[in-house]
Amino acid sequence: MRLFAPPMSAGSEPTWRSRYVTACQQLLALALVVAALTPAASVVSLDVVRSNPAQGAGAPALTAELAAYERQKRQPATVETAPVDPKVTEVQLTPPANGTMLGRLSASTSVRDGRTTVKSRPQRVVGYGAVGVTWGHGVVVGDDDIALQVRTRTAGADGDRWSDWQELEYHDEHAPDPGSREARRARPGTDPLLVGDVDEVQVRSTSRTAPPEDMKLAVIDPGQGQERTEAPAIDAAELPSARASQAQSAQAQSAQAQSAQAQSAQAQSAQAQSAARTGGEVSAAAAAYTPMPTIFSRAQWGADDRMRDASSLRYYEVHAGFVHHTVNANNYTEAEVPAIIRSIYAYHTKSRGWSDIGYNFLVDRFGRVWEGRYGGVDRPVVGAHTLGYNEYSFAMSAIGNFELVQPSDAVLRAYGAVFAWKLSLHGVSAASTAQDVGRSTFQAINGHRDAAATACPGKYLYAQLPTIRAYAAAGQVGWAGRELESNLVGGPNPDIVVRRAGDARILIIPTNGSGAPLGDPVDTGLNLPDARQLYNVGDWDRDGFGDVAFYNADHGIYLLRGNGQGQFAAPLLIASAMRGIRLIAAVGDVTGDGYPDLMGQPRRSSMRIYPGAGLYGLAPSYVAYSKVKAKHLVGVGRMDADGAPDTVVRKKKNLVLYKGNGPGGLTAGATKVRGRLAGFDWVIGISDIDLAGHADVLLRKKSDGGLYLLPGNERRFGKPVKIGGGMEQYDLAD
């Protein structure tokens, strides 16, 4: 498949694009003052823009503080220029379960008053060190059954000095979810503790019974790479997500260059008409979004991706977020942060046996946000942070021990900015007090201790959760939408696009709810005799108006840019070479970049996502699910409350739901949501006709041309309700 860009003359940009860019810049500059965070972000609500009900009288002051925070955090920082290899040295403290071990134990054991103490021999520390203690996979040790401590030695002018013993924190809830691939080789253990620039370290454990089997001390040297000062690599200017753009940049640029030469005269005419229609301006409706905050990339803290288990990468859903702390030292400098994150990464992967660093994000005490677990900052990546709830949440951990110190204002603002944006991607209000997270109910924003018997994220950070929630709620704009809004003529209800069989005329039929007759057809003035399928694609170009696309006899997909009054610009080619791809449908903003996407299945292949890129057409596709056997694919937007667009397929007489998990594609497993569809030939996803808050589906009865509504809820579709007739005169619809 090729990607298509707007046509350009050699050596210069077209006038419409210059105006488009200028207008975007003006809108984005305004958004920084009004909407709060980084204005170039790409999270645009695809349904009718709604205000966030959580925003109250204090919202303007809070958003002003977030705006000030975001301007500050865009400043350059000292980061790594290439991957850095940390070194983890492990010494054996107790024998493994099978009694087989190499070498001798590096510890002494003593028993006193019924308690067993294991003390390691002093171990040399290289670099800006960190330590942790782990024990054998499957060995269960309760939080109260063991106490672990650490001390360090530093050589000075007045001789060697050992520090006092300090606690090495252990919580059995810091782990991958049971039953996951990642949990199969995970080792229980403490949180890593930063010891800094010291010469030696020593640990001791005290337990009521025998010490855990196969206990090891890990001493981590984070390594030292080549540093330079640069701005964050993941910022809101990148579309789609930073992860996708990094991987696809070269391919996309090449494809866009080819498409500029391949555009037809028809497409050039379409651009001229589109520019004339908008007067070279961009509708202000496209400026309503929850912006993406500034995030430093994995590359900038020196992540070596060879250390992670790429095969364990998983996506699921985001219903809530958790606040953690790393229990590290609190007096580190800005320049030391990349090494600290590398230490956590190395300990989690090499000593704990996890597939990657456990947290999705980290924030340092200066308020700078860092990308954690690999997989895309905008995607529902399953982490290893909150045992039992990882599949339904994300987590950001503050670097430091907030059982001892207060978090800075910058840390609180960083949490507010990230949680506002990340929750908005998945349709979750930051002010929600009842989110389904697995089998439990939580608020949208929680401390780790809300889900487990743990002190995390420390008493001082936990006490600031109301402030974080207020920041996040104030920063959200248009958080309610990832539906495929199909309002094309300005009414409150979605519309149907049909082609009249006699003359191939394209008409729009307004709907007026489940209990009202259909509106009078609106003539678009377009004839599409070669169209084979119509698609409601929502606001594809993000100009504030609903658009339509169609699959043509030449195996290309063309965009019809709407003006909100039932009229369209001339067709614009956005993708070619689509032959052999079946079950094509518009499925909403799956990737979370603010642009609607397509889904389709190449012959004898897997179901794939074709990310929309607005007027640039489609970005490179990726697998969304295994091969699906079905007659029709139906994009329905969001059926449930998890924020990710869902997909329905028709299998014989039944409708089957595949729940979306955001940019990862579709969740494994299908659910029957309606049966007894014999006699119906159309199955059309139609957003929310009855304005009940859930996606609906339309059917046409082949025998008499009757039009029927299947009202949707979170779990299924109801019985067919007739809302109109006379549909036999049309041969295509969406």
Secondary structure, 3 states (H helix, E strand, C coil): CEECCCCCCCCCCCHHHHHHHHHHHHHHHHHHHHCCCCCCCCCECCCCCCCCCCCCCCHHHHHHHHHHHHHHHCCCEEEECCCCCCEEEEEECCCCCCCCCCCCCCEEEEEECCEEEEEECCEECCCCEEEEEECCCCCCCCHHHEEEEEEEEEEECCEEEECCCEECCCCCCCCCCCCCHHHHHCCCECCCEEEECCCEEEEEEEECCCCCCCCEEEEEECCCCCEEEECCCECCCCCCCHHHHHHHHHHHHHHHHHHHHHCCHHHHHHHHHHHHHHCCCCCHHHHCECCCCCEECCHHHCCCHHHCCHHHCCECCCCEEEEEECCCCCCCCHHHHHHHHHHHHHHHHHHCCCCCCCCCEEECCCCCEEECCCCCCCCCECCCCCCCCHHHEEEEEECCCCCCCCCCHHHHHHHHHHHHHHHHHCCCCCCCCCEEECCEEECCEEEHHHCCCCCCCCHHHHCCHHHHHHHHHHHCCCCCCCCCCCCCCCCCCCEEEEEECCCCEEEEEECCCCCCCCCCCEEEEEECCCEEEEEEEECCCCCCCCEEEEEECCCCEEEECECCCCCECCCEEEEECCCCEEEEEEEECCCCCCCCEEEEEECCCCEEEECECHHHCECCCEEEECCCCCCEEEEEECCCCCCCCEEEEEECCEEEEECECHHHCECCCCEEEECCCCCEEEEEECCCCCCCCCCCEEEEECCCCCEEEECECCCCECCCEEEECCHHHEEEEC
